[in-house]
Amino acid sequence: MSFKKRAAVAVAGALAGAAMISGLVAPNAFAMYRVLGIVCNGSEQYWTTFSTTGNTCWANDGSVNVTLYQVALLSSGNNRGGWECTAGSFSIPSYSSQNLVPYGYPTITWMVITGR
């Protein structure tokens, strides 16, 4: 993905995040969002990061700039996509997981869900 395209996607994700914080997000938001208020571990539905500092779940197609420290495992759920971290760039098909421990528990800085 070109820098210009990635920057546009990142801006869209930031705007969606700001709208979500202010309560203005429509149900069909165009960017992935963090799933809050539910237990997502063990669900095959969500994009999930498992970290020594706390687990997070994500849904919807789109991308988001994040800072997720010490990630041990990423599970795609029924999604496919990719991420960038201090160990490099990765992609993953649906219903898969990636063990990140061999990469030294990297920090994830960007994620994208590209569909099912």
Secondary structure, DSSP 8 states (H G I E B T S, - for coil): --HHHHHHHHHHHHHHHHHHHTT---TT-SS-EE--SS--TT-SSSEEEEETT--EEEESSEEEEEEE-SEEEEE-TT-EEEEEETTEEEEE-TT-EEE-GGGTS--EEEEEEEE-
